[in-house]
Amino acid sequence: MTRLRWPLTLTWAGLIAERVSRAFWPLWTLIAAVAAALMLGLHDFLSIEAFWFVGVAVAVAGLVFAALGLRRFHWPRRAEAVARLDSAMPGHPLAALADSQAIGGGDAGSEALWRAHRARMAERAAQAKAVEPDLRLSTRDVFGLRYVALLGLMVALVFGSVWRVGSVGDMAPGGAALAGGPAWEGWIEPPGYTGLPSLYLNDQTGEIAVPVGSRVTLRLYGEVGALSVAETVSGRTGDLGAASDAEQSFDIVSNGELRIDGPGGQTWEVSALRDLPPQVEVAPEMGDVSFDGQMSQPFRARDDYGVVGGMARFDLDMEAVERRYGLAVEPEPRAPIELDLPMPITGDRAEFSETLIENLSKHPWAHLPVTLQLKVEDAAGQAGRSAVREMHLPARRFFDPAAAAVIEQRRDLLWSRENGKRVAQVLRAISHRPEDGLFRSETAYLRLRVILRRLETLVDHGGFDAEARDTIAEAMWDLAIILEEGDIGDALERMRAAQERLSEAMRNGASEDEIQRLMDELRQATNDYMRQKMQQAQRENRERQQDGEQPNSDNSLQMTQQDLQDMMDRIQELMEQGRMAEAQEALEQFQQMMENMRVTEGQGQQGQSPGQQAMEGLAETLRDQQGLSDQAFRDLQEQFNPNSQSGQSQGNEGRSGGQGQGQSHDQPGQGQGEGQQPGQRGQGQDQAQQGQGGQGSLADRQEALRRQLEQQRGNMPGGGGEAGEAARESLDRAERAMEGAEEALRGDDLGEAIDRQAEAMEALREGMRNLGEQLAQEGRQQQGGQGQARGQPGQQQNDPLGRTPGQGQQVGTQDNLLQGEDVYRRARELLDEIRRRSGEGERPEVELEYLKRLLDRF
């Protein structure tokens, strides 16, 4: 029993705890809840009457719970502890040790057996351990109220104060507050948008400077009337209440005095800081305008607490408009252009600089005099406006005469519908003699004639409403783009024109912005020309292989596309340094080199990279689509003028329309005329001549062309970067446009089919440009682009960073990577792009988190 004393004592204590918790859990739950409320100061929000009512209710509940607990509680006896301990061991050894031998007394064998049994039970009893009490109350406290009270007590211990319990005496007459005299406390809370901390008035003395709109809260304790509040900062005239009210709140609206009169009172001189309206200004330097008309207008904004939003407004400057030709009539009312100003995603908005980027080339006010005014707002609702700047609305410029004429007539048409008849007359005059060379392709001419007929029909029959006007204006814009950019075969002419414009700008002392824009145009035209020359070389090599000849290769000087880029960079660098004579000489050398350039391939088709093969395939698809569109135009003309069928067929012989008829293609599914003799007509032409089924034949050829594009899109080389993704998106649009053209052809809607085919060709051109940019980027990342990728001997390889190995530990590079003001422009553009992407919620979460980390760092 000596060994059992400690386990037995612990088991007995566990029984006491078990019965106490079951009997008195409501009482200690109530005590914990009341203590938490007092420590958190919740009683301060009650009136004296409510406090006494709650106090009495809590006291009654406590007495009831205590009485019920005493009734349920029974003090455990020692025998109950022994029974609890004995029941936890196998065989109940304690009960066995307390038993005596009932039979067999005097029998030696029976007594020996009994002694062995008691010894075995004594060994088990010596191993006894205290039994844990069962403190679970889930069957009694089904709602877990004890845990709620315990959680509240823990929160009060962490965030509350034991000293708050002492303020209970202040609520009763004759309490500690009256014994210690009156007291007060107060706070001043500035408006949330200021981000300023609250001020505890008990710690403030003398002068206080706070923003207008700050909230003052004062609490007076003790005998009513012992303390009073006097102030001249709120400007209140009504609903003042008594100066001795226990709690007072008001806002600061002006400078003045805040005073608490009475024992322990204090006085403060309050300075109300006005929230100044925000300020914004357009940057003195003029924004850049890209070759496609996208403007970049910098601006600066500031506010004492931060700008929350802004807007840019363009209004037409009627006094500065030259009212002649199509602008002589009164314009139709048009709302001002309002654009949201970009705001910093991270960082302080109290003072920042940003750039408004937008392309307004399609707007009716493009290149017309406008006034620009910026407006920003702060969190208080105050607005600030910039000075009005007079300017011409930035937009794309068209240098091709026909394209410029179409854009001018489009502007007149959008200016007022009264110009409809005049615009139709001008368009008819432009398209009077197409054989004079004004139109590069028959497609552009036929598109212009379709637009002209629609316009004349609407004007003559009174159906020229706003919706029809906007539709014709969009078609005229698409036509101007085709006339300006032309087909890929016009790349050399565009490059020459860009070189001439740049040379003339240098001779005339043009501004840096104008030279930069012309330089960008030259780069774009040069890339298009190089792409076309490469495709021409590929076709020539295939023809030589078919004739059994070896591909053309010689030992002439070889240059890569990166070398050409370096030459243009050198020309731009000379212009930026003001060395115009040297820049002019370098530009002339560049012109001569491009005129005499001959692109060759060393191994013909086998030597092409997947990207080059994809580029060639897309060029073939573009020519096939061009031919198919020409055929659709001829069929449309035949519907309106059957007598012109023969003339149109003869006039189009040998042009791109023949390709659409399948006369010179050996790819499957590109025409109905495969295997025909040169003098035969295709099935599509026969049916078109008979007026039956011609559209069905064109639809089949359009479907075959769409399937060909789908196969080419699947075989495009993989590669990351924005250019590669943009190329795939453009080809997707082209495929959808081809599908729409196919449906229109099957529905005998040639006009709709022609529009969809034009969209497909535009998307194909854009996809080829993007693919060319991707190939150029890959070439720059590798050493030397085309020629070095073939492993030509004697050429030095670059490391992954684009540096050329030098002597010893030195490394070099072909480019001056970071120099001049261009560094800041590129950094700004990169930051704008990161901000734009971080605002696209459809991007993957991993990418968004990475972009946010970049913004936080830079």
HELIX and SHEET records of a PDB file:
HELIX    1   1 ARG A    5  MET A   39  1                                  35    
HELIX    2   2 LEU A   42  PHE A   45  5                                   4    
HELIX    3   3 ILE A   48  ARG A   72  1                                  25    
HELIX    4   4 ARG A   78  SER A   87  1                                  10    
HELIX    5   5 PRO A   93  ALA A   98  1                                   6    
HELIX    6   6 ALA A  108  ALA A  126  1                                  19    
HELIX    7   7 LEU A  145  PHE A  159  1                                  15    
HELIX    8   8 VAL A  162  MET A  171  5                                  10    
HELIX    9   9 ALA A  176  GLY A  180  1                                   5    
HELIX   10  10 GLY A  192  THR A  194  5                                   3    
HELIX   11  11 LEU A  201  ASP A  203  5                                   3    
HELIX   12  12 MET A  318  ALA A  320  5                                   3    
HELIX   13  13 TYR A  325  LEU A  327  5                                   3    
HELIX   14  14 PRO A  401  TRP A  415  1                                  15    
HELIX   15  15 ARG A  417  ASN A  419  5                                   3    
HELIX   16  16 GLY A  420  ILE A  430  1                                  11    
HELIX   17  17 PRO A  434  ASP A  436  5                                   3    
HELIX   18  18 GLU A  442  ASP A  460  1                                  19    
HELIX   19  19 ALA A  466  GLU A  485  1                                  20    
HELIX   20  20 ILE A  488  ASP A  490  5                                   3    
HELIX   21  21 ALA A  491  ARG A  507  1                                  17    
HELIX   22  22 GLU A  512  GLN A  546  1                                  35    
HELIX   23  23 GLN A  561  GLU A  576  1                                  16    
HELIX   24  24 MET A  580  GLU A  595  1                                  16    
HELIX   25  25 GLY A  604  GLY A  607  5                                   4    
HELIX   26  26 PRO A  610  PHE A  640  1                                  31    
HELIX   27  27 PRO A  642  SER A  644  5                                   3    
HELIX   28  28 GLN A  645  GLY A  651  1                                   7    
HELIX   29  29 SER A  656  GLY A  660  1                                   5    
HELIX   30  30 GLN A  683  GLN A  690  1                                   8    
HELIX   31  31 GLY A  694  GLY A  714  1                                  21    
HELIX   32  32 GLY A  721  ARG A  746  1                                  26    
HELIX   33  33 LEU A  750  GLN A  781  1                                  32    
HELIX   34  34 GLN A  786  ALA A  789  1                                   4    
HELIX   35  35 ASP A  822  SER A  838  1                                  17    
HELIX   36  36 GLU A  845  ARG A  857  1                                  13    
SHEET    1   A 4 LEU A 199  TYR A 200  0                                        
SHEET    2   A 4 ALA A 183  GLU A 189 -1                                        
SHEET    3   A 4 ARG A 215  TYR A 221 -1                                        
SHEET    4   A 4 GLU A 247  ASP A 251 -1                                        
SHEET    1   B 4 GLY A 206  PRO A 211  0                                        
SHEET    2   B 4 THR A 267  LEU A 273  1                                        
SHEET    3   B 4 GLY A 256  ASP A 261 -1                                        
SHEET    4   B 4 SER A 228  GLU A 231 -1                                        
SHEET    1   C 3 GLN A 279  VAL A 282  0                                        
SHEET    2   C 3 GLN A 294  ARG A 302 -1                                        
SHEET    3   C 3 ASP A 288  VAL A 289 -1                                        
SHEET    1   D 3 GLN A 279  VAL A 282  0                                        
SHEET    2   D 3 GLN A 294  ARG A 302 -1                                        
SHEET    3   D 3 GLU A 351  ASN A 359 -1                                        
SHEET    1   E 4 ILE A 337  ASP A 340  0                                        
SHEET    2   E 4 VAL A 307  LEU A 316 -1                                        
SHEET    3   E 4 PRO A 369  ASP A 378 -1                                        
SHEET    4   E 4 ALA A 383  ARG A 385 -1                                        
SHEET    1   F 4 ILE A 337  ASP A 340  0                                        
SHEET    2   F 4 VAL A 307  LEU A 316 -1                                        
SHEET    3   F 4 PRO A 369  ASP A 378 -1                                        
SHEET    4   F 4 ARG A 389  HIS A 392 -1                                        
SHEET    1   G 2 ARG A 803  PRO A 805  0                                        
SHEET    2   G 2 VAL A 811  THR A 813 -1                                        
END                                                                             
